[in-house]
Amino acid sequence: MANRLDIVIFGATGFTGLHCIPYVAKLSKANGRNLSWGVAGRSEEKLKKTLKELGEKNGDNFDSIPIITADIQDKDSIVNMAKKAKLVINCCGPYRFFGEPVVKACIEAGAHHVDVSGEPEYMEKVQLEHHEAAVEKGVYAISACGLDSIPSDLGVAFVQQNFEGTLNSVETYLRGWTEGDVKGPLINYGTWDSAVHGLENQHKLKTVRSKLFEKLKKVPSFSPKLKVKLYPHKSEHANGWVLPFLGSDQSVIRRSQNYFYHYENQRPVQVGTYFTVSSTLALIGILFYAVIFAILSRFSFGRKLLLNYPELFSGGFFSKEQPKEETIQNTWFSIDFYGEGWKEKLANKDDQYVTPVDRQIVGQVKGQNPGYGSTCLLLTLAGIIILTEKEKLPNNGRGGIYPPGATFAKTSLVKQLNENGLTFKIVSQNDI
C-alpha cells in the first residue's frame, strides 16, 4: 500500500463531496499529519473544475491533487480507484443503490471505507453479508459517519464512559435552529430520496435485521425498562413538543450497544431517540406532511410524486435545488442526553439491580451546519482516525464492519471533534 493515496474522496463533485474537500485538505495536514489525498468521480473535467473553484475560494492551490476517474456503473473502475487508496470517503449516494458496490470494491482492493449513510437496510445488509470478508482483508467499512449517526451513537458512548456507576438508560433530544434570515431548503435532495425508498422497502429491513441480530446474538432484557413514547408529548427535558426521531440513530446505537455487551463486557444502555419542535403550529405542520408522506410512499405513483415534488410535500424543507451556502452556514443543531443509572457497579454485566436508579447525567453534542459542515467534519475525521489509530479500533485493528459508536469509542475522535468546533460535553451529573 506504499504507493497509494491515503484518502480518496469518491463523488467529489456532489454536494457532500465538494464540501468534504476543504476539510480533507485542512485536516490531512493538521496535528503533524501529512496525509496524501485525491478525488474521484465520473467526469475528470468536472473534478478539475471543482478543485479549481474550491482552491480559489479557499486560497489553496489544488492543481496537483490527483484525479481518478471512476463510475459506479463500472465495477472495474471502482476497484481500480480503491486500489489507489488506503481509505475511500464515499459520498456517492443514495447508498441503497450505490453503496454496496463501493464497499465490495474496497474490500477486494484492501482499502478502508467510510460513508454518511443514514439508511438502516443498507448498513445492516453490508454488516450481515460482508463483515467476514472485511476482517479477512483487514479492512474497516464504517457507515453512518455523519450527522446520522456519530453525534447520537458516539454521544451515548461518551455519556456511558463518563457516568460514575452503571448507566441504565439514555433519552436523546435532537434540536435544530437557524440564525438570521434563512431562506430555501435546508437539506439536499439525496436525503429525501433515501427516505422515500426507505419507507418503500421497510419490509426488507425487517428481514435483514432479523438475520443480522440472529448472527450478532441479542442482548438480554434489563430492568427498569425504558418506556419509549411513540406519540407527540411534552417533556421536562425539552422546550416545546417532543416526537420520536425516526431516523437511523436508534438502530445504529442498538448495534453499538450489542457490540459493547458482547465484546467489551458492558451492560447495554437502553435508548430512546426524540426530536423537538418549538411550537404547536410547527407540530401540526410536521404531522400533516408526515401523514401525506406515509400514505404516498406506499404506492408507486405516490413515490413518483414525492420524488418529483419534494418542496411541495415537505413544506419547502427539501428541494431538488441545492441549499444555499448562507442558509446552511446559519443552521445549528444540538443533541441533549439525559441518562439514569446507579452509583454502584455490580460485578457482572448480566446482574440485575433491585434498587431504584439513584444517579443521573446530562450530556450534550452541539455543532454548526449539521447537514454539510458538521457532517463533513465527522466523515473526514472518522476516516483519518481509521488511518492513524487503527490499534484502538474493534477487533484489535484487524478490520470489520461496525457502527461508529463501537468503532470510535476508544479513539481520540471526540477530542479532535471538540478541537474543531463540534462539541461533546457533560453538562451535569448528580445523585437523584
C-alpha positions in Angstrom: 0.0 0.0 0.0 3.1 2.2 0.0 2.2 3.9 -3.3 -1.4 4.5 -2.5 -3.0 7.8 -1.6 -4.1 7.9 2.0 -7.5 9.3 1.2 -9.7 9.4 -2.0 -13.0 11.3 -2.0 -15.4 9.4 -4.3 -18.3 11.5 -5.6 -16.2 14.7 -5.0 -18.4 16.8 -7.4 -21.6 16.1 -5.5 -22.9 18.4 -2.8 -21.5 16.4 0.2 -18.3 15.5 -1.7 -17.3 19.1 -2.6 -18.0 20.2 1.0 -15.6 17.4 2.2 -12.7 18.7 0.1 -11.8 21.7 2.3 -12.0 19.5 5.4 -9.8 16.8 3.9 -7.3 19.5 2.7 -7.1 21.1 6.2 -7.3 18.0 8.5 -4.9 15.8 6.4 -2.2 18.3 7.4 -3.3 19.1 11.0 -1.7 17.8 14.2 1.5 16.9 12.5 -0.2 14.7 9.9 1.0 14.6 6.3 -1.7 12.5 4.6 -2.0 12.5 0.8 -5.4 12.7 -0.9 -7.2 12.8 -4.2 -10.6 13.0 -5.7 -12.6 10.5 -7.8 -15.8 10.6 -9.9 -17.2 10.1 -13.4 -16.0 13.3 -15.1 -12.4 14.4 -15.0 -13.4 17.7 -16.4 -15.9 18.3 -13.5 -13.4 17.2 -10.9 -10.8 19.6 -12.3 -13.4 22.4 -12.3 -14.4 21.6 -8.7 -10.8 21.6 -7.4 -10.0 24.9 -9.2 -13.1 26.7 -7.9 -12.7 25.4 -4.3 -9.0 26.2 -4.4 -9.7 29.8 -5.5 -12.4 30.2 -2.9 -10.3 28.9 0.0 -7.0 30.4 -1.1 -5.5 27.0 -1.8 -3.8 25.6 -4.9 -5.3 22.2 -5.7 -3.7 21.9 -9.2 -1.5 19.0 -8.2 -4.3 17.0 -6.4 -4.6 13.5 -8.1 -7.8 12.9 -10.0 -9.2 9.4 -10.6 -12.0 8.6 -13.0 -14.5 6.1 -11.6 -18.1 5.3 -12.5 -20.4 3.5 -10.0 -21.8 1.5 -13.0 -18.3 0.2 -13.9 -17.1 -2.3 -11.3 -13.5 -2.4 -12.7 -13.2 1.4 -12.4 -14.4 1.3 -8.8 -11.9 -1.5 -7.9 -9.2 0.4 -9.7 -10.0 3.5 -7.7 -10.0 1.6 -4.4 -6.6 0.1 -5.3 -5.2 3.6 -5.4 -6.4 4.5 -1.9 -5.8 3.4 1.7 -9.2 4.8 2.5 -12.2 5.8 0.4 -14.6 8.5 1.6 -17.7 7.5 -0.3 -20.0 10.5 -1.0 -21.9 8.7 -3.7 -25.5 8.1 -2.5 -28.2 7.1 -2.1 -26.3 4.2 -0.6 -29.3 1.9 -1.1 -28.5 1.9 -4.8 -24.8 2.8 -4.9 -23.2 1.9 -1.6 -22.7 -1.8 -1.6 -20.6 -2.0 -4.9 -18.2 0.5 -3.4 -17.9 -1.4 -0.1 -17.3 -4.6 -2.1 -14.7 -2.9 -4.3 -12.9 -1.5 -1.2 -12.8 -4.9 0.5 -11.5 -6.6 -2.7 -8.8 -3.9 -3.1 -7.9 -3.8 0.6 -9.0 -0.1 1.2 -10.9 1.2 4.2 -14.3 2.8 3.5 -16.4 5.4 5.3 -19.7 7.0 4.3 -22.6 9.1 5.6 -25.4 6.7 5.1 -28.5 7.0 7.3 -30.1 4.0 5.6 -30.5 1.1 8.1 -31.3 -1.5 5.4 -28.1 -0.8 3.5 -25.9 -0.5 6.7 -27.2 -3.7 8.3 -27.1 -5.7 5.0 -23.5 -4.7 4.5 -22.6 -5.8 8.0 -24.6 -9.0 7.6 -23.1 -10.0 4.3 -19.5 -8.5 4.2 -18.2 -8.4 7.8 -16.2 -11.6 7.5 -14.7 -10.6 4.1 -13.7 -7.2 5.6 -11.9 -9.0 8.5 -10.1 -11.3 6.1 -8.8 -8.3 4.3 -8.1 -6.3 7.4 -10.4 -3.5 6.1 -12.8 -1.3 8.1 -16.0 -0.3 6.4 -17.9 2.1 8.6 -21.2 3.8 7.7 -23.3 6.4 9.5 -20.2 8.7 9.8 -22.1 12.0 9.5 -24.9 13.6 11.4 -26.5 10.2 11.1 -25.2 8.9 13.5 -21.9 9.8 15.1 -23.3 12.5 17.4 -26.0 10.3 18.9 -24.2 6.9 18.8 -20.8 8.2 20.0 -22.6 10.6 22.2 -24.3 7.8 24.1 -20.9 6.0 24.4 -19.4 9.3 25.7 -22.1 9.6 28.3 -21.6 5.9 29.2 -17.8 6.4 29.6 -18.3 9.4 31.9 -21.1 8.0 34.1 -19.9 7.3 37.6 -21.6 4.0 38.2 -23.7 1.9 35.9 -25.8 3.6 33.2 -29.2 2.0 32.6 -30.9 4.3 30.0 -30.5 7.4 27.9 -33.0 9.6 26.2 -31.7 11.8 23.3 -33.3 15.0 22.2 -32.3 16.5 18.8 -33.0 20.1 18.2 -32.2 22.3 15.2 -32.4 26.0 14.7 -31.4 28.8 12.3 -29.9 32.2 12.8 -30.7 35.3 10.7 -32.9 35.5 7.6 -32.7 31.9 6.3 -34.5 31.1 3.0 -34.8 28.0 0.8 -34.2 24.3 1.5 -32.0 23.2 4.4 -31.1 19.6 3.2 -30.3 18.4 -0.3 -32.4 16.0 -2.3 -30.4 12.8 -1.6 -31.7 12.6 1.9 -35.3 12.9 0.7 -34.7 10.3 -1.9 -33.3 7.9 0.7 -36.3 8.5 3.0 -38.8 7.7 0.2 -37.2 4.5 -0.8 -36.5 3.6 2.9 -40.2 3.6 3.7 -41.0 1.7 0.5 -38.6 -1.1 1.5 -39.4 -1.3 5.2 -40.3 -5.0 4.9 -36.8 -5.8 3.5 -35.3 -4.1 6.5 -37.2 -6.4 8.9 -35.8 -9.5 7.1 -32.2 -8.2 7.1 -32.4 -7.0 10.7 -33.7 -10.4 11.9 -30.8 -12.2 10.2 -28.2 -9.8 11.5 -29.3 -10.0 15.1 -29.5 -13.7 14.9 -25.9 -13.6 13.8 -24.8 -11.0 16.4 -26.8 -12.6 19.2 -29.3 -10.5 21.1 -28.7 -8.9 24.5 -30.9 -9.9 27.4 -33.5 -7.6 28.8 -32.7 -5.4 31.8 -34.8 -3.6 34.4 -36.1 -1.0 34.8 -37.2 -1.0 31.2 -37.1 2.4 29.4 -40.5 3.4 28.2 -40.3 4.9 24.7 -43.1 7.2 23.8 -44.2 6.9 20.2 -46.5 9.9 20.1 -46.1 13.7 20.4 -45.7 14.7 24.0 -44.2 17.3 26.4 -41.1 16.5 28.4 -39.3 18.2 31.3 -36.1 17.8 29.3 -37.2 19.9 26.2 -38.9 23.1 25.4 -41.8 22.6 23.1 -43.2 19.3 21.7 -41.3 16.1 21.6 -41.7 13.5 18.8 -39.9 10.1 18.2 -37.0 10.5 15.9 -37.5 8.0 13.1 -34.0 8.3 11.6 -31.3 5.7 11.8 -29.9 6.7 15.3 -31.9 4.2 17.3 -30.8 1.2 15.1 -27.2 2.4 15.0 -27.0 2.8 18.7 -28.6 -0.6 19.2 -25.8 -2.3 17.2 -23.1 -0.4 19.1 -24.6 -1.4 22.5 -24.8 -5.0 21.2 -21.0 -4.8 20.5 -20.2 -3.3 23.9 -22.1 -6.1 25.6 -20.6 -9.0 23.7 -17.0 -7.7 23.3 -16.4 -5.0 26.0 -18.2 -6.7 28.9 -20.5 -3.7 29.4 -24.1 -3.7 30.4 -26.0 -2.3 27.4 -27.7 1.1 27.7 -31.4 1.4 26.7 -32.0 4.4 24.4 -35.0 6.4 23.3 -34.4 9.0 20.5 -36.5 12.1 20.1 -36.5 15.4 18.3 -38.2 18.6 19.5 -40.2 21.3 17.8 -40.8 24.7 19.3 -44.5 25.4 18.7 -47.9 23.7 18.3 -48.1 25.1 14.8 -44.8 23.5 13.8 -46.0 20.2 15.3 -49.3 20.3 13.3 -47.3 21.0 10.1 -44.9 18.1 10.7 -47.7 15.7 11.4 -49.6 16.9 8.3 -46.7 16.3 6.0 -45.7 13.0 7.7 -49.2 11.6 7.1 -49.1 12.6 3.5 -45.6 11.1 3.1 -46.5 7.8 4.8 -49.6 7.4 2.5 -47.9 8.3 -0.8 -44.8 6.3 -0.2 -46.9 3.1 -0.1 -47.8 3.4 -3.9 -45.5 3.7 -6.9 -47.4 6.8 -8.3 -47.2 8.4 -4.8 -43.5 7.8 -4.6 -43.1 9.3 -8.0 -45.0 12.4 -6.8 -42.8 12.6 -3.7 -39.6 12.3 -5.7 -40.6 14.8 -8.3 -42.0 17.5 -6.0 -40.1 17.4 -2.7 -40.7 21.0 -1.9 -44.5 20.6 -2.2 -44.6 17.6 0.1 -42.1 18.8 2.7 -43.2 22.4 3.1 -40.0 23.6 1.4 -37.6 21.9 3.7 -36.3 19.7 0.9 -35.8 20.6 -2.7 -34.1 19.4 -5.9 -32.2 22.7 -5.7 -29.1 22.6 -3.5 -29.3 24.5 -0.2 -27.6 28.0 -0.3 -24.3 28.4 1.4 -25.6 31.2 3.7 -28.5 29.0 4.6 -26.5 26.0 5.7 -23.9 28.1 7.5 -26.6 29.7 9.7 -28.0 26.3 10.8 -27.2 24.7 14.1 -28.1 21.5 15.9 -27.8 20.1 19.4 -28.5 16.7 20.9 -29.1 16.6 24.7 -28.6 13.3 26.5 -30.5 12.5 29.7 -29.3 9.4 31.4 -30.1 7.5 34.6 -28.5 4.6 36.4 -26.9 3.6 39.7 -23.9 4.8 41.7 -23.0 1.2 42.5 -21.3 -1.0 39.9 -22.2 -4.7 40.1 -19.6 -7.4 39.5 -21.2 -8.9 36.4 -22.6 -7.2 33.3 -25.6 -9.5 33.5 -26.5 -8.8 37.1 -29.9 -7.1 37.7 -30.3 -4.2 40.1 -33.1 -4.5 42.7 -32.9 -0.8 43.8 -34.3 2.2 42.0 -31.9 4.3 39.9 -30.1 6.9 42.1 -27.8 8.9 39.7 -28.5 11.0 36.7 -26.3 12.6 34.0 -26.8 15.2 31.3 -24.6 15.5 28.2 -24.7 17.5 25.0 -23.4 17.4 21.5 -23.6 20.7 19.5 -22.5 21.8 16.1 -23.0 24.2 13.2 -24.2 23.4 9.6 -25.3 19.9 10.5 -26.0 18.7 7.0 -22.7 19.5 5.5 -20.3 21.3 7.8 -20.6 19.1 10.8 -21.3 16.0 8.6 -18.1 16.5 6.5 -16.0 17.2 9.6 -17.3 14.0 11.2 -16.8 12.0 8.0 -13.3 13.3 7.4 -12.1 12.8 10.9 -13.6 9.3 11.1 -11.6 8.3 8.0 -8.4 9.9 9.5 -8.9 8.1 12.8 -9.1 4.7 10.9 -5.8 5.5 9.2 -4.0 6.8 12.3 -5.4 4.9 15.3 -6.1 1.5 13.9 -4.9 -0.2 17.0 -7.7 1.4 19.0 -10.5 0.1 16.7 -12.6 -3.0 17.3 -11.1 -6.4 16.6 -7.7 -5.1 17.6 -7.2 -3.3 14.3 -7.9 -6.4 12.2 -10.8 -4.9 10.3 -14.6 -5.5 10.1 -17.9 -3.7 9.7 -19.2 -1.9 12.8 -21.4 1.1 13.8 -19.5 4.3 14.6 -20.0 4.3 18.3 -18.4 0.9 18.7 -15.7 1.8 16.2 -14.5 5.1 17.7 -15.3 4.8 21.4 -11.7 4.2 22.4 -10.1 6.7 19.9 -9.4 10.4 20.1 -12.3 11.3 17.8 -14.3 13.1 20.5 -11.2 15.1 21.4 -10.5 16.1 17.8 -14.1 17.0 17.2 -14.1 19.3 20.2 -10.9 20.9 18.8 -12.7 21.6 15.6 -16.0 23.1 16.8 -18.3 20.2 17.2 -18.5 19.8 21.0 -19.2 16.9 23.2 -19.6 17.8 26.9 -21.0 16.6 30.2 -23.4 19.3 31.5 -24.1 17.8 34.9 -24.0 14.6 37.0 -25.6 14.2 40.4 -27.5 11.9 42.7 -31.3 11.6 42.4 
